[in-house]
Amino acid sequence: MSLPAIAIHSLVKRFGETTVLQDIDLEIPEGKVSCLIGPSGSGKSTLLRCLAFLEEPTSGMITIKGEALGFFENAGGKRERLPPAQIRTVRSKTGMVFQQFNLWPHMTALGNVAEALKTVRKVPKAEAEARAMAQLKKVGLENRAGHYPSQLSGGQQQRVAIARALALEPKIMLFDEPTSALDPELTGEVLNVMRDLAAEGMTMVVVTHEIGFAATVGQQISFLDHGRLLFSGPPTEIFAKPRHPRLDQFLDTYLDRGASMLA
Amino acid sequence: MTIKLFTLLMQAALYTLGISIVSIVIGFAIAILLSAAMLSGKGIYIAPARLFISFFRGVPLLVQLLLIYTLLPVIGINVPSIVAAIIGLSLCTAAYQAENLRGGFDAVPKGLVEAADVTGFNPRQTFFRIRVPIALRLTFPALVNEAIMILKSSSLVSVVGIIELTKMAQDLSSSTYLPIPIFASAGAIYLVINWAIALVAGRVERSLPKVTA
């Protein structure tokens, strides 16, 4: 058994009095597509944001490729915060794609993709732009390199955002509902890029409402409900009948979102 | 109304323009420091910045100018009156611009900062590469507004002995007994300058990429 890409141990996240994630234990296997599904407010996005260290876990541990993310347990078993530079190093193993794209509006598509290479990795401008262009080509947008985000469709913006994350050559890609802000006819182009990425063997963690995508591309499906991980497993197991009643109930509400194939 | 009178007015208008531009630029630099203090989250920086802003927004500019002009020599600082005028205008516009900038920084969408965080930017890189350029674009129209306000407010610096456009017009009108053509000309000069500022600013604004959804 090789080291999991991500290991989550007894993760708890509270916002004030509200417990959003309760004792999550999950291992994300290397080179697989892992989908987090569940109703709104189930905590799946918060879990993903913890993996990107955009939210700090209240307790519990996350390791990325065996390295502690944000906190480590010292010899006395107490949780200690790692220094910011160390956090950035571990974080750099992951790339993240947001529901709202979050492209930097003052930079062109090429600028968005090249920016971190230049600013963070100190790659010379010409080389950074050449590498950025290669990523744009990969998502089929090399002819939009000079466009600003406001001049691109939602689907194009999200593909640029994927290229931006890929430019830093992450080992793991995190997707937070990448198609939820898109018109239905634009979701396909984004899902296709994600399928290509999966076919290349990229480790992916995808929070999604696209049950069809989860069932066909996902290799590990985790179902969250009320901050708890109810179950996790390969899609053939999870979606096969008889299904967990809570999942059945959830899928009923998603029949019009690509889940009808499973009915 | 002769060519000579108009030339005198135009020369005075150069003073108006010069004092205003210098004050806007100095005020902007101070405003960046003030807004950084306001956003620092540390009481030790926030309190003096708040005090500064509430004083310079709350006291009439005319009073500020008179106060600075009379106070500086008392505390042993002897500066030409044009310097006192620039100090007064700069401090006043700094207070307004600081509030504009703070609003701009607050309006930078959180997701854009998160996108920088996850791509490994350190806080300083995020500030200069993401927050500052977006905040500046968001506050640009307010900055232009403030520039126009300062240009008009600069007529007040005549109280410290500067012969700028308004003062020149007053002096010429009392020596020539031609108040209406002279004041009309002065008004037209202000109007043309501000119209030019608005025109250029509009061009610049349209050339910048849209940063709002």
HADDOCK unambig.tbl for C-alpha pairs under 7 A between the chains (distance, minus, plus):
assign (segid A and resid 52 and name CA) (segid B and resid 118 and name CA) 6.64 0.50 0.50
assign (segid A and resid 88 and name CA) (segid B and resid 120 and name CA) 5.56 0.50 0.50
assign (segid A and resid 91 and name CA) (segid B and resid 118 and name CA) 6.83 0.50 0.50
assign (segid A and resid 92 and name CA) (segid B and resid 119 and name CA) 6.74 0.50 0.50
assign (segid A and resid 92 and name CA) (segid B and resid 120 and name CA) 6.16 0.50 0.50
assign (segid A and resid 95 and name CA) (segid B and resid 118 and name CA) 6.84 0.50 0.50
assign (segid A and resid 95 and name CA) (segid B and resid 119 and name CA) 6.96 0.50 0.50
assign (segid A and resid 96 and name CA) (segid B and resid 118 and name CA) 6.63 0.50 0.50
assign (segid A and resid 102 and name CA) (segid B and resid 111 and name CA) 5.60 0.50 0.50
assign (segid A and resid 102 and name CA) (segid B and resid 112 and name CA) 5.12 0.50 0.50
assign (segid A and resid 102 and name CA) (segid B and resid 115 and name CA) 6.34 0.50 0.50
assign (segid A and resid 103 and name CA) (segid B and resid 112 and name CA) 6.73 0.50 0.50
assign (segid A and resid 104 and name CA) (segid B and resid 112 and name CA) 6.21 0.50 0.50
assign (segid A and resid 105 and name CA) (segid B and resid 209 and name CA) 6.95 0.50 0.50
assign (segid A and resid 105 and name CA) (segid B and resid 210 and name CA) 6.64 0.50 0.50
assign (segid A and resid 105 and name CA) (segid B and resid 211 and name CA) 4.94 0.50 0.50
assign (segid A and resid 106 and name CA) (segid B and resid 134 and name CA) 6.74 0.50 0.50
assign (segid A and resid 106 and name CA) (segid B and resid 209 and name CA) 5.74 0.50 0.50
assign (segid A and resid 106 and name CA) (segid B and resid 211 and name CA) 6.25 0.50 0.50
assign (segid A and resid 116 and name CA) (segid B and resid 119 and name CA) 6.35 0.50 0.50
assign (segid A and resid 120 and name CA) (segid B and resid 120 and name CA) 6.42 0.50 0.50
assign (segid A and resid 120 and name CA) (segid B and resid 121 and name CA) 5.96 0.50 0.50
assign (segid A and resid 148 and name CA) (segid B and resid 209 and name CA) 6.66 0.50 0.50
assign (segid A and resid 150 and name CA) (segid B and resid 210 and name CA) 6.28 0.50 0.50
